Amino acid sequence: MTAEEAVQQAEAEGLTLLRSEVSSAGFKGVYCIGGKNCTKPYEAQVRRGGKLVYLGHFATAEEAALARARTPEGTAAAA
């Protein structure tokens, strides 16, 4: 999924991709962990019940932000 497709999908689902000035990837709960040769350098995670929950690796920061926005924690944070 491209960055543009992820943004369009979020809009279609009524989800908000939360921006962050702290995260290196520019989205809350999304981190750039790969190098130049990494095909899926973005990781998404949420904190659930005090524990960190890994959501996966993604090709774009927007795709990772979409995965996070689909979680109950992501939905609550956007409200």
Secondary structure as GFF3:
##gff-version 3
##sequence-region A 1 79
A	DSSP	alpha_helix	3	13	.	.	.	ID=ss1
A	DSSP	beta_strand	30	32	.	.	.	ID=ss2
A	DSSP	beta_strand	42	48	.	.	.	ID=ss3
A	DSSP	beta_strand	51	58	.	.	.	ID=ss4
A	DSSP	alpha_helix	61	69	.	.	.	ID=ss5
A	DSSP	alpha_helix	72	78	.	.	.	ID=ss6
###
